[in-house]
Amino acid sequence: MAEHCDEVREISEGDEVTLTTTTGETIEGTCKDKQKRNADPRTGEIRETTMWMIQNSARLVVFSIVEGLKSSPDDPDFPVYKPAWDNDSEEEVGYIESVKYP
């Protein structure tokens, strides 16, 4: 299972970062948004999705991690790592291998 490095969890809104992805890309930018969303409690699912949006002058890159508890045998093993993608081209840019701060 592919996953993001643990350091992504420490990225906060406003942070200047340089990300290296599993596809070999280096992305420099500012964390413009970090959102946490919970599953609708009426579904019985216990899940929290954290999404990061890293922006520079050329692009917006988005990636997320879903944490949770299995509520049925069909649920995935948590955490679930969603690969980063370029929001404009909708192309996948891989998983985050490293995070560096200037």
C-alpha positions in Angstrom: 0.0 0.0 0.0 1.4 3.4 -1.0 1.3 6.1 1.6 2.5 9.6 2.4 5.4 10.2 4.8 4.5 11.0 8.4 5.8 14.5 8.1 2.8 15.6 6.0 0.6 15.5 9.1 2.7 18.4 10.5 2.0 20.8 7.6 -0.2 23.7 8.7 -2.0 26.4 6.8 0.5 29.1 5.8 3.5 26.8 5.9 6.0 27.2 3.0 7.1 23.7 2.0 9.0 21.7 -0.6 7.4 18.3 -1.3 9.0 15.4 -3.1 6.7 12.8 -4.6 7.0 9.2 -5.6 6.9 10.2 -9.2 10.0 12.3 -8.7 8.4 15.7 -8.8 9.5 18.5 -6.5 6.7 20.9 -5.6 7.4 24.1 -3.8 4.5 26.1 -2.4 2.4 27.4 0.4 -0.2 25.4 2.3 -3.2 27.5 1.4 -5.7 25.2 3.2 -5.8 22.3 5.6 -9.3 20.9 6.2 -10.6 18.2 8.5 -13.9 16.6 7.7 -15.8 13.9 9.6 -18.2 11.3 8.2 -21.9 12.0 8.6 -22.7 10.4 12.0 -26.0 9.1 10.6 -23.9 6.6 8.5 -22.4 5.0 11.5 -18.9 5.5 10.1 -16.2 6.8 12.2 -13.9 8.6 9.8 -11.9 11.8 9.6 -10.4 13.1 6.3 -7.6 15.6 6.4 -6.9 17.4 3.1 -4.0 19.6 2.3 -3.9 22.2 -0.5 -0.4 23.3 -1.6 -0.3 26.2 -4.0 2.4 28.0 -6.0 2.1 30.4 -9.0 1.8 27.5 -11.4 -0.5 25.0 -9.7 -2.6 23.7 -6.8 -1.7 20.3 -5.5 -4.1 18.4 -3.2 -3.6 15.3 -1.1 -5.4 13.6 1.8 -5.4 11.0 4.5 -8.5 9.2 5.8 -8.4 8.0 9.4 -11.1 5.8 10.9 -12.4 2.6 12.4 -13.8 -0.3 10.4 -17.5 -0.3 10.7 -18.1 -3.2 8.4 -15.9 -6.0 6.9 -16.0 -4.2 3.5 -14.3 -1.1 4.9 -10.6 -0.6 4.1 -7.8 -0.8 6.6 -7.1 2.7 7.9 -5.4 5.0 7.4 -6.2 5.4 3.7 -3.8 7.6 1.7 -5.1 9.4 -1.3 -2.4 10.2 -3.9 -1.6 13.9 -4.6 -3.1 15.4 -7.7 -2.8 18.6 -9.7 -6.1 20.2 -9.3 -6.0 22.0 -12.7 -4.9 19.1 -14.9 -6.5 16.5 -12.7 -3.3 14.4 -13.1 -2.0 12.3 -10.2 1.5 13.3 -9.0 2.1 10.5 -6.6 2.5 10.2 -2.8 4.5 12.6 -0.7 7.9 11.1 0.1 9.4 14.0 1.9 8.6 17.4 3.3 11.1 20.2 3.7 10.7 23.7 5.1 12.9 26.6 3.8 
